Amino acid sequence: MNAQHEEPVTMDQDYNFAYLDEQTKRMIRRAILKGLAIPGYQVPFASREMPMPYGWGTGGVQVSAAVMTRDDKFKVIDQGADDTTNAVSIRSFFQRVAGVATTTRTADATIVQTRHRIPEQDLVEGQILVYQVPIPEPLRFLEPRESETRKMHSLEEYGLMHVKLYEDISRHGHIATAYSYPVKVEGRYVMDPSPIPKFDNPKLGDCAAIQLFGAGREQRIYALPPYTNAVSLDFEDHPFEASKADHPCGLCDAQNSYLDEVIIDDAGGRMFVCSDTDFCTMRQADGHKGKDAA
Amino acid sequence: MQVETLGGGFSDPALQSAAAFRGVMEAMARPGTLQSVRGATPPAPLSAAAGAVLLTLCDTETPLHLTQGFDTPDLRSWIAFHTGAPIVGPSHCQFALGHWDDLMPLSNYQVGTSEYPDRSATLIVEMPDLKQSGATLKGPGIKSQASLSLPCITPFQNNAALFPLGVDFIFTCGETLAALPRTTEVF
């Protein structure tokens, strides 16, 4: 895919700017401010029906709509890619209802909405990363009752999460949790970073950009202000390890980017390529060439 | 008089409140930075920045407390017309507006509950001036340290000690604002 900038198209005047009505935006904005004031804490909000099904990023879309201004440059990635269905449709949604400019270049974007990845390129001050979150509660699969998980957060009772990680070790010999790897924020709240691979976890803490998390179906917003401490849970004898497939990218030869494994024929052939399409495209444009590049 | 009540709001509410919110959000996410917020021309003594904050965040769902000096008929009717926020006492408010001394003591305000620390008040503090000097700030949102001309220090330290409970602050002066969440260490 050729990376490109698209100029703002004319906004559809049948909708309010950024689709949501002003009262809804105020409600979401108040939740975002409390989320920033209490990093890692899940703020309940009155999530609205959006013109897309739950599970397609309604939480992220509502957060993006609440923070977006006319001058923003908007980028959407789905598992790192700019050109997948979810990314393309959310990008065109905001082109239509907000008249906002879009881009696929991470460095040029002011708002990046993401499903399940953090861009490879370091984010800078002035950028906002909006995560689409399916299950915001890190303790949910250990304790299904919201009344109980809320109490556990209030009492800072996270022993159960450590038991889960310990059971991983006793069963597999290492911590087998590979995505949605829980982090402790500023030594207080345990937070689900959304299903990003644990490879991305080290980028959560001390990030220059504002990170906002929106869960539409579960009606929760949470946030990490810039330069916030977010530590992946681990044990002294089993320290956290950010893992990735042990290959270079087949197209751009990057050694340190997160890779997708792609099956290329029915004879067991496969290649590994960067999951971040913008990062890979930029590297190829700079002349880097992997072993599978055409 | 009536003109003053009906005027002074955003001329393009959707776009101007979006821009104003970005200023407030950047301020809350990066304590110690100064943000410029324009578009509102509320009646005196309310500053343009505080007016924009009210227009951006307050509506019929957010009880507002006005301290003496700001509890004037002019301001009440401006707020009623533009936001519809109910005016209440400090113990029930979600937002409070006033000068620092009139807003005290902080124990008047809701600090949230241990299960819902977000159910806490946000204080909009009108300041005589606002500079990046004075008290030293550290914490989330601040790379190493920042400075802000706070009116005092001890109440902010006591508030931060309540974390995750506590109130949050937005400081306004003219068209400038800054913010201080409960997480910031002040010394």
Boltz contact constraints between the chains, C-beta under 6 A:
constraints:
  - contact:
      token1: [A, 16]
      token2: [B, 14]
      max_distance: 6.0
  - contact:
      token1: [A, 17]
      token2: [B, 14]
      max_distance: 6.0
  - contact:
      token1: [A, 17]
      token2: [B, 15]
      max_distance: 6.0
  - contact:
      token1: [A, 23]
      token2: [B, 59]
      max_distance: 6.0
  - contact:
      token1: [A, 26]
      token2: [B, 57]
      max_distance: 6.0
  - contact:
      token1: [A, 26]
      token2: [B, 59]
      max_distance: 6.0
  - contact:
      token1: [A, 29]
      token2: [B, 21]
      max_distance: 6.0
  - contact:
      token1: [A, 30]
      token2: [B, 57]
      max_distance: 6.0
  - contact:
      token1: [A, 33]
      token2: [B, 28]
      max_distance: 6.0
  - contact:
      token1: [A, 34]
      token2: [B, 118]
      max_distance: 6.0
  - contact:
      token1: [A, 36]
      token2: [B, 28]
      max_distance: 6.0
  - contact:
      token1: [A, 36]
      token2: [B, 29]
      max_distance: 6.0
  - contact:
      token1: [A, 37]
      token2: [B, 168]
      max_distance: 6.0
  - contact:
      token1: [A, 37]
      token2: [B, 181]
      max_distance: 6.0
  - contact:
      token1: [A, 37]
      token2: [B, 182]
      max_distance: 6.0
  - contact:
      token1: [A, 38]
      token2: [B, 117]
      max_distance: 6.0
  - contact:
      token1: [A, 38]
      token2: [B, 164]
      max_distance: 6.0
  - contact:
      token1: [A, 39]
      token2: [B, 140]
      max_distance: 6.0
  - contact:
      token1: [A, 43]
      token2: [B, 118]
      max_distance: 6.0
  - contact:
      token1: [A, 69]
      token2: [B, 18]
      max_distance: 6.0
  - contact:
      token1: [A, 69]
      token2: [B, 19]
      max_distance: 6.0
  - contact:
      token1: [A, 69]
      token2: [B, 22]
      max_distance: 6.0
  - contact:
      token1: [A, 70]
      token2: [B, 15]
      max_distance: 6.0
  - contact:
      token1: [A, 150]
      token2: [B, 115]
      max_distance: 6.0
  - contact:
      token1: [A, 154]
      token2: [B, 114]
      max_distance: 6.0
  - contact:
      token1: [A, 154]
      token2: [B, 115]
      max_distance: 6.0
  - contact:
      token1: [A, 186]
      token2: [B, 140]
      max_distance: 6.0
  - contact:
      token1: [A, 210]
      token2: [B, 29]
      max_distance: 6.0
  - contact:
      token1: [A, 225]
      token2: [B, 29]
      max_distance: 6.0
  - contact:
      token1: [A, 225]
      token2: [B, 140]
      max_distance: 6.0
  - contact:
      token1: [A, 225]
      token2: [B, 141]
      max_distance: 6.0
  - contact:
      token1: [A, 226]
      token2: [B, 141]
      max_distance: 6.0
  - contact:
      token1: [A, 227]
      token2: [B, 143]
      max_distance: 6.0
  - contact:
      token1: [A, 228]
      token2: [B, 140]
      max_distance: 6.0
